[in-house]
Amino acid sequence: MAEGRPAFVEAMTYRIGAHSTSDDDSKYRTQQSPEAGWTSERAYWEARSPIIRFGRYLQAKGWYSVRKEEELRKAARREAIDVLNTAERVGKPDFEELFTDVWDELPW
C-alpha cells in the first residue's frame, strides 16, 4: 500500500444465498449454525465474510467511509439509469443480427 500500487487479495468466501431464484438451497443447507453461539448458519458465515471484514479494516485505516460509499452508489445508480434510458431510445436491431455476437459462422 505504501507504494500506491494495486494489490491482489485472495479470500476464501462462502456463498450465503442461493444460486438463483429457482434454487432451493434448503436441500443442501441447514438452519443450524456449524458452531454453538450463533443463531443460524447464515449468521455464522456473515460474521466471517471477507468482504465485510475487509471493509472494516479499510474503515479503521481511514481508507473507506460508509458516507462515501453511499455517495458513490447513488452516483452509479444515476449513471446506470441515464445509460438505460439512452439505450431504450435506440432502435432494436434486425432479427438477422441476433447471433452475430455468438457465432463466427452461422451453423444453419
C-alpha positions in Angstrom: 0.0 0.0 0.0 2.9 2.4 0.7 4.0 2.3 -2.9 0.5 3.2 -4.1 0.3 0.2 -6.4 -2.5 -2.2 -6.9 -2.6 -5.3 -4.7 -4.1 -8.7 -5.2 -6.3 -10.0 -2.4 -7.3 -13.7 -2.2 -10.1 -14.5 0.1 -12.0 -17.7 0.9 -15.7 -17.0 0.8 -19.0 -18.7 1.4 -22.0 -18.1 -0.8 -24.6 -17.2 1.7 -27.5 -17.0 -0.7 -29.0 -19.5 -3.2 -27.6 -19.9 -6.7 -30.7 -18.3 -8.2 -34.4 -17.8 -7.5 -35.1 -21.2 -8.9 -32.6 -22.9 -6.5 -34.0 -24.3 -3.3 -30.9 -24.1 -1.0 -32.8 -25.8 1.8 -31.9 -29.0 0.0 -28.2 -28.6 0.9 -28.2 -26.1 3.8 -29.3 -26.3 7.4 -30.7 -23.7 9.7 -28.4 -24.8 12.5 -25.1 -23.0 13.0 -22.0 -25.1 12.4 -20.8 -23.8 15.8 -22.5 -23.0 19.1 -23.3 -19.4 19.9 -24.8 -18.4 16.5 -28.5 -18.1 15.7 -28.1 -19.7 12.2 -25.7 -20.9 9.6 -26.1 -17.6 7.7 -25.2 -15.5 10.8 -22.2 -17.7 11.4 -20.9 -17.1 7.9 -21.8 -13.5 7.6 -19.6 -12.8 10.7 -16.7 -14.4 8.7 -17.4 -12.6 5.4 -14.1 -11.4 4.0 -15.9 -8.6 2.2 -17.3 -7.2 5.5 -14.1 -7.8 7.4 -12.0 -6.1 4.7 -14.4 -3.1 4.7 -14.0 -2.8 8.5 -10.2 -2.9 8.0 -10.3 -0.2 5.4 -12.5 1.9 7.6 -10.2 1.5 10.5 -7.3 2.7 8.3 -9.3 5.7 7.2 -9.3 4.4 3.6 -13.0 3.9 3.4 -16.2 5.6 4.7 -19.8 4.5 4.6 -20.8 8.0 3.6 -18.5 8.0 0.6 -19.8 4.6 -0.5 -23.4 5.8 -0.3 -22.4 8.8 -2.5 -20.7 6.5 -5.0 -23.7 4.1 -5.0 -26.1 7.0 -5.7 -23.9 8.4 -8.4 -23.5 4.9 -10.0 -27.3 4.4 -9.8 -28.0 7.7 -11.5 -25.4 6.9 -14.2 -26.9 3.4 -14.8 -30.4 4.8 -15.1 -29.2 7.5 -17.5 -27.5 4.9 -19.7 -30.5 2.6 -19.5 -32.8 5.4 -20.6 -30.4 6.3 -23.5 -30.3 2.6 -24.6 -34.1 2.3 -24.5 -34.3 5.2 -27.1 -32.0 3.3 -29.5 -33.9 1.2 -32.0 -33.8 -2.6 -31.8 -31.5 -4.4 -34.2 -32.9 -6.6 -37.0 -33.5 -10.2 -36.0 -30.8 -11.3 -38.5 -28.3 -9.8 -36.2 -29.5 -11.9 -33.2 -26.5 -14.3 -33.4 -23.8 -12.1 -34.8 -22.0 -11.8 -31.4 -22.5 -15.5 -30.7 -21.4 -17.4 -33.9 -18.4 -16.7 -36.2 -20.2 -18.6 -38.9 -23.8 -19.4 -38.5 -24.4 -23.2 -38.3 -27.5 -23.1 -40.5 
